[in-house]
Amino acid sequence: MRLLDIIRRPSPPQPWAEGEKIPWDEPGFSQRMLNEHLSQEHDAASRRLTIIDQHVSWIHNQVLGGHLTHILDLGCGPGLYTIRLARLGHRCLGIDFSPASIAYAKAEAEAEQAACTYLQQDIRTAEYGDGYGLVMLIFGELNVFRPAEARDIIKKAHRALTPGGCLLLEPHTFELVRRIGQEPASWYAAERGLFSAEPHVCLQENVWNAEENVAIQRYYVIDAATDDVTRHSASIQAYTDGAYRSLLTECGFDDVSFYASLDGRSDGSEDGVLLAEKRAG
């Protein structure tokens, strides 16, 4: 792309028309994203470790009642949750699209001889296996998929669980996704950053599609040396609390509970974290 392509860009963009996801599987991007996952200065890519420790404690003690089980973490990133759950005695499988994150997770598990296995695969097409007491999909990952893909992922998770097993979801709330889509356009200049290892300018544009309840984010990255433009796009599907409950019910889950966060706080507002059980028997 060139600068003129930005001026002549389609407006408004259509959901998922300009790309499925930001290129998590591209090696350079994947490595730069791993650095963001491991940063203890922010919670933008992964939470800081002190927060993850609190989440893992709640998952182990409250969700699982202290009972050891086989856990599947979908979109596991660098394994920051699974390695901690394995230290408590659980067996874990993590699946993620990012080669750098999976390489890091494998190295950490090998160094500790932890009961963790990792697969670099797309969770839309990966085989999950079965026999899990818990399947996790956190940090808003569900919302980046088209509704039909999200439904397929949840159905596969249901099949992978043992009777009485639980699905732990941390989706974005409807209001959060709408705010993302309604944020004003912005830009920044950097010597290097997430989208490029070279000096560049990044222009970000956000659009809210009220008809389909989708936030669309466009990133135009302009190389400072060549003026070449690279476009990245991400679409984020918004769901109401009722839509989340209906989706889980349609996929076979019972007893859907809502919490405000992954440390188990519940304020009755039905947003933040969903815990759904697969019917026993």
C-alpha positions as CSV (number, residue, x, y, z in Angstrom):
1,M,0.0,0.0,0.0
2,R,1.0,3.7,-0.5
3,L,-0.1,6.8,1.3
4,L,-2.7,7.5,-1.4
5,D,-4.4,4.2,-0.5
6,I,-5.1,5.6,3.0
7,I,-6.8,8.6,1.5
8,R,-8.9,6.4,-0.8
9,R,-9.7,3.7,1.9
10,P,-13.2,2.3,2.0
11,S,-15.3,4.0,4.5
12,P,-16.8,2.7,6.6
13,P,-15.0,-0.7,6.6
14,Q,-17.0,-3.9,6.9
15,P,-16.4,-6.4,9.7
16,W,-13.6,-8.8,8.9
17,A,-13.4,-7.6,5.3
18,E,-9.8,-6.3,5.6
19,G,-8.3,-9.2,7.6
20,E,-9.2,-11.9,10.1
21,K,-6.9,-10.9,12.9
22,I,-3.7,-8.9,13.6
23,P,-0.8,-11.2,12.4
24,W,-0.1,-13.0,15.7
25,D,1.6,-15.8,13.7
26,E,4.1,-13.6,11.8
27,P,7.5,-14.4,13.4
28,G,8.6,-10.8,13.9
29,F,5.3,-9.6,15.2
30,S,5.0,-12.6,17.4
31,Q,8.4,-11.9,19.0
32,R,7.6,-8.3,19.6
33,M,4.2,-9.3,21.1
34,L,5.9,-11.7,23.4
35,N,7.9,-8.8,24.8
36,E,4.6,-7.1,25.6
37,H,3.2,-10.3,27.2
38,L,6.1,-10.5,29.5
39,S,6.2,-6.8,30.4
40,Q,5.5,-5.9,34.0
41,E,4.8,-2.3,33.2
42,H,1.3,-2.7,31.8
43,D,-1.6,-5.2,31.4
44,A,-2.2,-4.6,27.7
45,A,-1.1,-8.0,26.3
46,S,-1.0,-10.1,29.5
47,R,-1.7,-9.2,33.1
48,R,1.2,-8.5,35.4
49,L,2.3,-11.6,37.3
50,T,0.9,-10.5,40.6
51,I,-2.6,-10.3,39.1
52,I,-2.2,-13.6,37.3
53,D,-1.3,-15.2,40.7
54,Q,-4.6,-14.0,42.1
55,H,-6.5,-15.3,39.1
56,V,-4.8,-18.7,39.3
57,S,-5.6,-18.9,43.1
58,W,-9.3,-18.3,42.4
59,I,-9.4,-20.8,39.5
60,H,-7.7,-23.5,41.6
61,N,-9.5,-22.9,44.9
62,Q,-12.9,-21.7,43.9
63,V,-13.6,-22.9,40.4
64,L,-12.0,-26.3,40.8
65,G,-12.4,-26.6,44.6
66,G,-8.8,-27.6,45.0
67,H,-9.3,-30.8,43.0
68,L,-6.6,-31.5,40.4
69,T,-7.7,-32.0,36.8
70,H,-6.7,-31.7,33.1
71,I,-7.0,-28.1,31.9
72,L,-7.2,-26.8,28.3
73,D,-6.2,-23.1,27.9
74,L,-7.3,-21.8,24.5
75,G,-5.2,-18.8,23.3
76,C,-2.7,-19.5,26.1
77,G,-0.1,-17.0,25.0
78,P,3.3,-17.6,26.7
79,G,1.7,-20.0,29.2
80,L,1.6,-17.6,32.2
81,Y,-1.6,-19.3,33.5
82,T,-0.8,-22.9,32.6
83,I,2.6,-23.0,34.2
84,R,1.2,-21.7,37.5
85,L,-1.7,-24.2,37.4
86,A,0.8,-27.0,36.7
87,R,2.8,-26.0,39.7
88,L,-0.3,-26.7,41.8
89,G,-0.5,-30.2,40.3
90,H,-2.8,-29.8,37.3
91,R,-2.0,-31.2,33.8
92,C,-2.3,-28.5,31.1
93,L,-2.6,-28.2,27.4
94,G,-2.2,-24.8,25.8
95,I,-3.0,-23.8,22.2
96,D,-2.0,-20.5,20.6
97,F,-1.3,-19.1,17.2
98,S,1.9,-17.3,18.1
99,P,5.2,-19.1,17.5
100,A,7.2,-17.0,19.9
101,S,4.7,-17.4,22.7
102,I,4.5,-21.1,22.2
103,A,8.3,-21.4,22.1
104,Y,8.6,-19.5,25.3
105,A,5.9,-21.6,27.0
106,K,7.6,-24.8,25.9
107,A,11.0,-23.7,27.2
108,E,9.5,-22.7,30.6
109,A,7.7,-26.0,31.0
110,E,10.8,-28.0,30.0
111,A,12.9,-26.0,32.5
112,E,10.5,-26.8,35.3
113,Q,9.6,-30.3,34.1
114,A,6.0,-29.0,34.4
115,A,3.0,-31.1,33.2
116,C,2.3,-28.7,30.3
117,T,2.0,-29.4,26.6
118,Y,1.7,-26.7,24.0
119,L,0.5,-26.6,20.4
120,Q,1.1,-23.8,17.9
121,Q,-2.3,-24.0,16.2
122,D,-5.3,-21.9,15.4
123,I,-8.0,-22.7,18.0
124,R,-10.6,-22.5,15.3
125,T,-9.2,-25.6,13.5
126,A,-7.2,-27.3,16.2
127,E,-8.2,-30.6,17.7
128,Y,-8.8,-30.2,21.4
129,G,-9.0,-33.9,22.5
130,D,-11.2,-34.7,25.5
131,G,-11.1,-35.5,29.2
132,Y,-10.8,-32.0,30.5
133,G,-12.2,-30.8,33.8
134,L,-11.7,-27.1,32.8
135,V,-11.4,-25.3,29.5
136,M,-10.3,-21.6,29.6
137,L,-10.7,-18.9,27.0
138,I,-9.8,-15.5,28.6
139,F,-8.7,-11.9,27.9
140,G,-11.5,-11.2,25.4
141,E,-10.2,-13.7,22.9
142,L,-13.7,-15.0,22.1
143,N,-14.8,-11.6,20.7
144,V,-12.2,-11.5,17.9
145,F,-13.9,-14.3,16.0
146,R,-16.9,-14.2,13.7
147,P,-20.0,-15.4,15.6
148,A,-20.2,-18.7,13.7
149,E,-16.5,-19.4,14.6
150,A,-17.1,-18.4,18.2
151,R,-20.0,-20.9,18.4
152,D,-17.8,-23.7,16.9
153,I,-15.1,-23.0,19.4
154,I,-17.5,-23.3,22.3
155,K,-19.1,-26.4,20.9
156,K,-15.7,-28.0,20.6
157,A,-14.9,-27.0,24.2
158,H,-18.1,-28.6,25.3
159,R,-17.2,-31.9,23.6
160,A,-13.7,-31.7,25.2
161,L,-15.0,-31.5,28.7
162,T,-15.9,-34.4,31.0
163,P,-19.4,-34.4,32.4
164,G,-19.5,-31.8,35.2
165,G,-16.5,-30.0,33.8
166,C,-16.5,-26.2,33.4
167,L,-15.9,-23.6,30.7
168,L,-14.3,-20.4,32.0
169,L,-14.8,-17.5,29.6
170,E,-13.6,-13.9,30.0
171,P,-15.2,-12.1,27.1
172,H,-15.5,-8.4,26.5
173,T,-18.6,-6.7,27.7
174,F,-20.9,-5.1,25.1
175,E,-20.1,-1.6,26.4
176,L,-16.4,-2.1,26.3
177,V,-16.5,-3.2,22.6
178,R,-18.8,-0.3,21.7
179,R,-16.3,2.1,23.4
180,I,-13.5,0.6,21.4
181,G,-15.4,1.2,18.2
182,Q,-16.3,4.8,19.2
183,E,-12.8,5.9,20.2
184,P,-11.5,8.8,18.1
185,A,-8.7,8.2,15.5
186,S,-5.2,8.6,16.8
187,W,-1.5,8.3,15.7
188,Y,1.9,7.9,17.1
189,A,5.6,7.9,15.9
190,A,8.1,5.4,17.2
191,E,11.7,4.2,16.5
192,R,10.3,0.7,16.9
193,G,7.2,-0.8,18.3
194,L,4.7,-3.7,18.1
195,F,3.9,-3.3,14.4
196,S,7.4,-2.7,13.2
197,A,11.1,-3.0,14.3
198,E,12.0,0.0,12.2
199,P,11.1,3.8,12.7
200,H,7.5,4.3,11.7
201,V,4.3,6.2,12.1
202,C,1.1,4.3,13.1
203,L,-2.3,5.7,12.3
204,Q,-5.2,4.1,14.1
205,E,-8.9,4.4,13.1
206,N,-11.8,2.9,15.1
207,V,-15.3,2.3,13.7
208,W,-18.5,1.1,15.5
209,N,-20.9,-0.9,13.3
210,A,-24.1,-0.6,15.2
211,E,-26.0,-2.8,12.8
212,E,-23.8,-5.9,13.5
213,N,-22.5,-4.8,16.9
214,V,-18.9,-5.0,15.8
215,A,-16.0,-2.7,16.6
216,I,-13.4,-2.4,13.7
217,Q,-9.9,-1.2,14.3
218,R,-7.6,-0.2,11.5
219,Y,-3.9,0.3,11.8
220,Y,-1.9,1.9,9.0
221,V,1.9,1.6,9.6
222,I,4.0,3.9,7.5
223,D,7.7,3.0,7.2
224,A,9.8,6.2,7.8
225,A,12.5,5.2,5.4
226,T,10.4,4.0,2.4
227,D,6.9,5.5,3.0
228,D,5.5,2.0,2.4
229,V,2.2,1.4,4.2
230,T,1.1,-1.8,5.8
231,R,-2.5,-2.1,6.9
232,H,-3.7,-4.3,9.8
233,S,-7.3,-4.7,10.8
234,A,-9.2,-6.3,13.7
235,S,-12.9,-6.8,14.2
236,I,-14.4,-7.3,17.7
237,Q,-17.9,-8.8,18.1
238,A,-20.0,-7.4,20.9
239,Y,-22.5,-9.5,22.8
240,T,-25.1,-8.6,25.4
241,D,-25.1,-10.6,28.6
242,G,-28.3,-12.4,27.4
243,A,-26.6,-13.3,24.1
244,Y,-23.7,-14.8,26.0
245,R,-26.0,-16.9,28.1
246,S,-28.0,-18.0,25.0
247,L,-24.8,-18.9,23.1
248,L,-23.6,-21.1,26.0
249,T,-27.0,-22.7,26.4
250,E,-27.3,-23.5,22.7
251,C,-23.9,-25.2,22.9
252,G,-25.0,-27.5,25.7
253,F,-23.9,-25.7,28.9
254,D,-25.9,-25.4,32.1
255,D,-25.6,-23.2,35.2
256,V,-24.1,-20.2,33.7
257,S,-22.7,-17.8,36.4
258,F,-21.4,-14.3,35.9
259,Y,-18.5,-12.7,37.8
260,A,-16.9,-9.3,37.6
261,S,-13.4,-10.5,37.3
262,L,-11.1,-13.6,37.3
263,D,-10.5,-13.2,41.1
264,G,-14.1,-14.2,41.6
265,R,-15.7,-10.9,42.7
266,S,-19.4,-10.8,41.8
267,D,-21.4,-7.7,41.9
268,G,-24.6,-8.9,40.2
269,S,-24.0,-6.9,37.1
270,E,-23.6,-10.0,34.9
271,D,-20.5,-9.0,33.1
272,G,-16.8,-9.8,33.0
273,V,-16.3,-13.5,33.5
274,L,-18.6,-16.4,32.7
275,L,-18.4,-19.9,34.2
276,A,-20.6,-22.6,32.6
277,E,-20.9,-26.3,33.5
278,K,-21.3,-29.3,31.2
279,R,-24.3,-31.3,32.4
280,A,-23.2,-34.4,34.3
281,G,-24.6,-37.7,33.0
